[in-house]
Amino acid sequence: MTEQVPFTDVYVDDAIVERVVETIESRRYVKGPRVEELEAQFADTCGVDHAVGVSSGTAALYLTMKAAGIGPGDDVLVPAHTFFATVSPVVELGANPVFVDVDPQTYTMSGTDLAEKAEDAENPEAAVPVHLYGQPAAMDAIHGVADAHDLTVIEDSCQAHGATYRGDPTGSLGDAGCFSFYPSKNMTVAGDGGILVTDDADLARAARELRNHGRDGDGNHVRIGLNHRMNETSAAAGIEQLSHLADWNAERAAAAERYDERLADVDAVELPVRMDDATHVYHLYVVQVPDREGLRAHLDEQGIQTGVHYDPPVHRTPAMREALDEIPSLPVTEELSERIVSLPMHPRITGEEIDRVAAEIRGYYE
């Protein structure tokens, strides 16, 4: 039987198990010290004043937008080359997603197209750049547009824990940043979870209230809110995971460099581009290829798992087609969606596994 090369891997060690067991035995499962500890440590990692632990990355995006006052009639500029959760909170809040194309090399929000779309929008209120696959968006260009149109900038950092842009961590590059701790991400909380970070004390306070049924510090229901709290056992796992994040990101980068070397002379494969002024943390290692489905079928036969992130793009999903009055044309996004394939990537992938993946790709195209 062919030995599998898994697409991703979740790390669990004795320290994580022990901390979670201690939390379970404490019988303090919500609104306790472990969430506060994770919040403090994660805020420090991002170089910001406030962090608010929540139930998922989607919740982080939704609560940040709601706390920032996004609502009906507002235009929110978003990429379509992203996971659905970047855009669904916009629609859920009654606002209008205005789709922006992406840069053909970095796959992140195009500053040029953002400027055009913001100029044409009736009521532009926010921009949500996505640090896709672990690479930061070109934030200088985005801030130039945001300043010109007085936009709130909400970073979707759900795939970019520990990445930096011009020396500054993701999460600190806008008015607020949102992270996911889903199990496949660069760090997890042993289940679903998320966190939002900001230097804005008012936004942080509003988000804390909104995640807890709209309650303020005295227990009064001062807003209409729901339950988007992070639980204590998740935070316990997250504290241990966070302690490994920098090393894991370095191992992902080393794996990406080996992929680059092994695939450099395969003409059919277009490798990911790294920005000179940013640190890429390779949540995913994504290449462009012709005949994607044929390659994926071949790799699957050899026990090598792959993924596609994302096809269809958000603006062409059935749900969004129904929600939009008009489906926009995004030529770069649409071409990418037909050619991208994600190769196995995680901190514990071995050099031998990378060599095997590269050899099978080489053999398929030769």
Residue pairs with C-beta under 8 A, 6 or more apart in sequence:
2 302
2 303
3 303
4 303
4 304
4 305
5 303
5 304
5 305
5 344
5 349
5 353
5 356
5 357
6 305
6 344
6 346
7 305
7 306
7 307
7 342
7 344
7 345
8 184
8 344
8 345
8 346
9 346
9 347
9 348
9 349
10 183
10 184
10 188
11 241
11 244
11 248
11 347
11 348
12 190
13 240
15 240
16 190
16 236
16 237
16 240
16 241
19 236
19 237
19 239
19 240
20 190
20 233
20 236
20 237
22 236
23 29
23 34
23 232
23 233
23 235
23 236
24 233
26 32
26 232
28 232
29 231
29 232
29 233
30 229
30 231
30 232
31 212
31 229
32 232
33 232
34 232
34 233
34 235
34 236
34 239
35 53
35 229
35 230
35 231
35 232
35 235
37 235
37 239
38 51
38 53
38 195
38 230
38 235
38 238
38 239
38 242
39 51
39 52
39 53
39 195
40 51
41 239
41 242
42 51
42 53
42 179
42 195
42 197
42 238
42 242
43 49
43 50
43 51
43 197
45 162
45 169
45 242
45 245
46 169
46 170
46 171
46 172
46 177
46 197
47 168
47 169
47 171
47 172
48 171
48 172
48 177
48 197
48 198
48 199
49 198
49 199
49 201
49 204
50 197
50 198
50 199
50 200
50 201
50 203
50 204
51 195
51 196
51 197
51 204
52 60
52 63
52 195
52 196
52 197
52 204
52 207
52 208
52 211
53 193
53 194
53 195
53 229
53 230
53 235
54 60
54 63
54 193
54 194
54 195
54 196
54 207
54 211
54 228
54 229
54 230
55 192
55 193
55 194
55 211
55 227
55 228
55 229
55 230
56 180
56 182
56 192
56 193
56 194
56 228
57 85
57 158
57 178
57 179
57 180
57 181
57 182
57 194
58 85
58 88
58 89
58 180
58 194
59 194
59 211
59 228
60 158
60 178
60 179
60 180
60 194
60 195
60 196
61 85
61 86
61 89
61 128
61 154
61 156
61 158
61 178
61 196
62 89
62 92
62 93
62 228
63 196
63 207
63 210
63 211
63 228
64 154
64 176
64 178
64 196
64 198
64 203
64 207
65 76
65 89
65 90
65 93
65 95
65 126
65 154
66 89
66 93
66 206
66 210
67 203
67 204
67 206
67 207
67 210
68 126
68 152
68 154
68 175
68 176
68 203
69 125
70 76
70 90
70 93
70 95
70 125
70 126
70 152
71 93
71 94
71 95
72 93
72 94
72 95
73 94
73 95
73 96
73 123
74 95
74 96
74 123
74 125
74 126
75 95
75 96
75 98
75 121
75 122
75 123
75 124
75 125
76 90
76 95
76 96
76 97
76 98
76 125
76 126
76 127
76 128
77 98
77 100
77 114
77 117
77 118
77 121
77 124
77 126
77 127
77 128
77 151
78 86
78 87
78 90
78 97
78 98
78 99
78 100
78 127
78 128
78 130
78 314
79 86
79 99
79 100
79 101
79 102
79 108
79 109
79 128
79 129
79 130
79 132
79 314
79 333
80 87
80 99
80 100
80 101
80 313
80 314
80 315
80 316
80 328
80 330
80 333
81 102
81 107
81 130
81 132
81 310
81 313
81 314
81 330
81 332
81 333
81 336
81 337
82 130
82 132
82 156
82 310
82 314
83 158
83 309
83 310
83 314
84 310
84 314
84 317
84 319
85 158
85 180
86 128
86 130
86 156
86 314
87 97
87 314
87 320
88 319
90 96
90 97
90 128
91 97
91 320
91 323
95 125
97 315
97 320
97 324
98 117
98 118
98 121
98 124
99 117
99 314
99 315
99 328
99 330
100 109
100 110
100 113
100 114
100 117
100 127
100 330
101 110
101 113
101 330
101 331
101 332
101 333
102 108
102 109
102 110
102 113
102 132
102 330
102 332
102 333
102 336
103 109
103 110
103 138
103 332
104 332
104 336
105 273
106 132
106 135
106 137
106 138
106 273
106 275
107 132
107 133
107 135
107 286
107 336
108 129
108 130
108 131
108 132
108 135
108 136
108 137
108 138
109 127
109 129
109 130
109 137
109 138
109 142
110 332
111 138
111 140
111 141
111 142
111 144
111 145
112 141
114 127
114 141
114 142
114 145
115 144
115 145
115 148
118 124
118 127
118 145
118 148
118 149
118 151
119 149
124 149
124 151
125 151
125 152
126 151
126 152
126 153
126 154
127 142
127 145
127 146
127 151
127 152
127 153
127 154
128 154
128 155
128 156
129 137
129 139
129 142
129 153
129 155
129 156
129 174
130 137
130 156
130 158
130 159
131 137
131 155
131 156
131 157
131 159
131 160
131 163
131 170
132 159
133 159
133 272
133 280
133 282
133 283
133 284
133 285
133 286
133 309
134 159
134 160
134 163
134 186
134 252
134 280
134 281
134 282
134 283
134 284
135 160
135 163
135 272
135 274
135 275
135 278
135 280
135 281
136 160
136 163
136 164
136 165
136 170
136 173
136 275
136 278
136 279
136 280
137 155
137 165
138 275
139 165
139 166
139 173
139 174
140 166
142 153
143 153
145 151
146 152
146 153
152 174
152 175
152 176
153 173
153 174
153 175
154 174
154 175
154 176
154 177
154 178
155 170
155 171
155 173
155 174
155 176
155 177
155 178
156 178
157 163
157 170
157 171
157 177
157 178
157 179
158 178
158 179
158 180
158 182
158 185
158 194
159 180
159 185
159 186
159 283
159 284
160 170
160 179
160 186
160 281
160 283
161 170
161 179
161 185
161 186
161 187
161 245
161 249
161 281
161 283
162 169
162 170
162 186
162 245
162 246
162 249
162 279
162 281
163 169
163 170
163 249
163 278
163 279
163 280
163 281
164 170
164 278
164 279
165 173
165 277
165 278
165 279
166 277
166 278
170 177
171 177
171 179
171 197
172 197
172 199
175 198
175 200
175 203
176 196
176 197
176 198
176 200
176 203
177 196
177 197
177 198
178 194
178 195
178 196
178 197
179 185
179 194
179 195
179 196
179 197
180 193
180 194
181 187
181 188
181 189
181 192
181 193
181 194
181 195
181 234
181 238
181 241
182 188
182 192
182 193
183 190
183 191
185 283
186 245
186 248
186 249
186 252
186 281
186 283
187 238
187 241
187 242
187 244
187 245
187 248
188 237
188 238
188 241
189 230
189 234
189 235
189 237
189 238
189 241
190 233
190 234
190 237
190 238
191 234
191 237
192 234
193 230
193 234
193 235
193 238
194 230
195 230
196 204
196 207
198 204
198 207
206 223
209 215
209 216
209 222
209 223
209 225
210 223
210 225
210 226
210 228
211 225
211 226
211 227
211 228
211 229
212 225
212 227
212 228
212 229
213 221
213 225
213 226
213 227
214 221
214 222
214 223
214 224
214 225
215 221
215 222
215 225
216 222
247 347
248 347
249 281
249 282
249 347
251 347
251 348
252 281
252 282
252 283
252 345
252 346
252 347
253 280
253 281
253 282
255 282
255 285
255 345
255 346
255 347
255 349
255 354
256 272
256 280
256 282
256 285
256 345
258 351
258 354
258 355
259 271
259 285
259 343
259 354
259 357
259 358
260 271
262 354
262 355
262 358
262 359
263 269
263 271
263 287
263 358
263 361
263 362
264 271
266 358
266 361
266 362
266 365
267 365
268 289
268 290
268 365
269 287
269 288
269 289
269 361
269 365
270 287
270 288
270 289
270 339
271 287
272 280
272 285
272 286
272 287
274 280
282 345
283 345
284 307
284 309
284 342
284 345
285 342
285 343
285 344
285 345
286 309
286 340
286 341
286 342
286 343
287 340
287 341
287 343
288 336
288 339
288 340
288 341
289 295
289 339
289 341
289 361
289 365
290 339
292 308
292 338
292 339
292 340
292 341
294 364
295 341
295 361
295 364
295 365
296 306
296 308
296 341
298 360
298 364
299 305
299 306
299 357
299 360
299 361
299 364
300 306
302 356
302 360
304 344
304 356
304 357
304 360
305 344
306 341
306 342
306 343
306 344
307 341
307 342
308 340
308 341
308 342
309 340
309 342
310 337
311 337
311 338
311 340
312 337
313 330
313 333
313 334
313 337
314 320
315 321
315 324
315 327
315 328
315 330
315 333
316 327
316 334
316 337
321 327
343 357
344 353
344 354
344 357
